[in-house]
């Protein structure tokens, strides 16, 4: 007999939380869990076909006047045994509804270190109420890193429901191709390639990526910057204007979304990742898992990864693009040492098997 789990997301696109959840599906299904997904935007996502192909079910339930009744009905009609929410403080409302519907186990999963507190009095009250409901009506409150819990409860370590479960990565073999970049970069002749892997979103700090790379080109050898991730027309226009002003358009390559980003990371010399906030960034873990060095912002999730993985180094966001560029140059000069970095990853807390065992323990408890 299977246990039905309902995961709640905004939309099933290629985000870190979404991809990490899908990576768990085969192993968790083998343990007797049936994955359902509730999408609060009511919109189809890039991962929907993958979910169905893996045997999962998707329920489109847009937030609106009838949402409360429809969500409770979904929980009851689908006989959901475990409600697992991934939508920040909105999870407070969902686990309350889960309690009303009689769901046996309710889990809130916090996946970002963004402080949800606000200067608006109404938002302060709203967030305080949702935070209180989240803790009160959840059986478990999971954090993707310590920072994700700490930004909601500075005393999280003394709260018995709170637990950190790090995302895990598999270590699939990636075939190395000597001429890999020739297929993607016109005129490529062996120059270093720096990759930025993230959707275009203010949190991902794309402007800083370009500024740092421009500073690097001004002081060091020729190189290419490859940007991978879902594009936003407005942000891309702004980036292209900046790139044109600096005269580096022939050195910056936009590749949009890629279904298999690991191959790009495997053939890069470094990942540049100056995000303003994150949870536990999947791109950083993916890069480290294939032995590609990372220069990331010194935000909580990245710092927690850097404590365990030699592949990851951090820089303060307040540092100038020139300072970041010099750090990047030092990282590139170290050389790959991929085998050592991959071996280091194998002994970390960021393995998929460890993630599966930890989550199964929460589900079964």
C-alpha positions, 0 to 999 in steps of 0.5 A, spaced: 500 500 500 502 506 498 502 513 502 500 519 498 504 525 499 502 532 496 507 537 495 505 544 494 509 549 489 507 555 486 509 552 479 513 546 477 519 550 473 526 548 473 527 551 480 532 548 485 526 546 490 522 543 484 528 539 481 531 537 488 524 534 489 523 530 482 530 527 484 527 524 490 521 521 486 524 514 484 527 512 490 521 515 494 516 511 490 520 505 491 519 506 498 512 506 497 510 513 497 506 516 491 507 523 489 502 528 488 503 536 486 499 542 488 500 548 483 498 554 487 499 558 480 494 554 476 499 554 471 502 549 467 510 548 468 516 546 464 517 540 469 509 537 468 511 532 463 517 529 467 512 529 473 507 525 469 512 520 466 515 518 473 508 517 475 506 523 479 500 527 479 499 534 478 493 538 481 492 545 478 489 549 484 489 557 483 489 561 489 482 565 489 476 566 493 474 558 493 481 556 494 480 554 501 474 549 500 477 546 494 484 545 497 480 541 503 476 537 498 483 535 494 486 533 501 480 529 502 478 526 496 485 524 494 486 521 501 493 525 502 497 522 508 502 527 508 502 534 506 509 537 504 509 544 503 514 548 499 511 555 499 515 559 505 510 562 510 504 561 505 505 554 508 502 556 515 495 557 511 496 550 508 498 546 514 492 549 518 487 547 512 491 540 512 489 540 520 482 541 518 482 536 513 485 531 518 491 530 514 496 525 519 502 528 517 504 536 515 510 538 513 513 545 512 519 546 508 523 553 508 527 553 502 530 561 502 534 565 507 530 571 504 527 575 510 520 575 510 519 581 515 516 587 512 516 594 514 509 594 512 504 594 519 499 589 515 505 585 512 508 584 519 501 582 522 500 577 516 507 574 516 507 573 524 500 570 524 502 565 518 509 564 521 505 562 528 500 557 524 506 554 520 509 552 526 503 550 530 500 546 525 506 543 522 509 536 525 515 538 522 519 544 520 524 543 515 530 548 513 534 547 506 539 550 510 540 553 517 539 560 515 532 558 512 530 556 519 534 562 522 531 567 518 524 565 521 526 563 528 533 565 531 532 560 536 530 555 531 535 550 534 531 550 541 525 548 537 523 541 537 519 541 530 525 544 526 530 540 522 535 541 517 535 537 511 540 538 506 538 537 498 542 531 495 545 530 489 546 524 485 553 523 482 552 521 475 558 520 470 559 526 465 562 524 459 568 529 457 569 532 450 575 536 448 571 540 443 565 541 447 564 548 447 566 549 440 558 547 439 556 553 443 561 558 442 563 561 435 570 562 435 572 558 441 579 556 441 580 554 448 579 560 452 577 559 460 569 559 460 566 561 466 558 559 467 552 562 471 547 558 472 540 561 474 534 563 472 533 571 470 530 574 477 533 579 481 535 575 487 540 572 482 544 578 481 545 578 473 548 585 473 553 583 478 555 577 474 556 581 468 560 587 472 565 582 475 566 578 468 567 585 465 572 587 471 576 580 470 577 581 462 579 588 463 585 585 468 586 578 465 586 573 460 581 572 454 575 568 457 568 567 455 562 568 460 556 563 459 549 564 462 544 559 462 537 559 465 530 561 464 530 568 461 526 574 463 526 579 457 526 586 461 532 583 465 536 581 458 535 587 455 538 591 461 544 586 461 545 587 453 545 594 454 550 594 459 554 588 455 554 593 449 556 599 453 562 595 456 564 592 449 564 585 451 558 582 447 563 577 443 565 574 450 558 573 453 553 567 451 546 567 453 544 559 452 537 560 456 534 554 459 538 547 458 535 540 460 542 537 462 546 543 465 551 538 468 555 537 462 556 545 461 558 545 468 563 539 467 566 543 462 567 550 465 573 552 469 568 556 474 561 557 476 560 565 478 554 565 483 553 572 486 546 571 488 543 576 493 539 570 497 538 563 496 536 557 500 541 551 499 543 553 491 542 547 487 547 550 482 553 551 487 552 543 489 551 541 481 558 544 480 561 542 486 559 535 484 562 535 477 568 538 480 568 545 478 570 550 482 565 555 485 565 563 487 559 564 490 556 570 495 557 569 502 550 568 504 548 563 509 546 557 504 553 558 500 557 558 507 554 552 509 556 548 503 563 552 503 564 549 510 564 542 507 566 542 500 573 545 498 570 546 491 566 552 493 569 559 495 565 565 498 566 573 497 562 578 500 556 582 496 559 588 499 566 587 495 567 591 488 566 587 482 574 588 481 575 584 488 570 579 485 574 578 479 581 578 482 578 572 487 575 569 480 582 569 477 585 566 483 580 560 483 582 559 475 589 559 476 588 553 481 587 549 476 581 544 476 583 538 480 576 535 479 578 528 481 579 531 488 573 535 488 569 530 486 572 525 492 571 531 497 563 531 495 562 524 496 564 525 503 559 531 504 552 531 507 549 533 500 549 526 497 542 524 494 542 518 498 543 522 505 537 526 503 532 520 501 534 517 508 533 523 512 526 525 508 524 518 509 525 518 516 521 524 517 515 521 513 515 515 517 516 518 524 
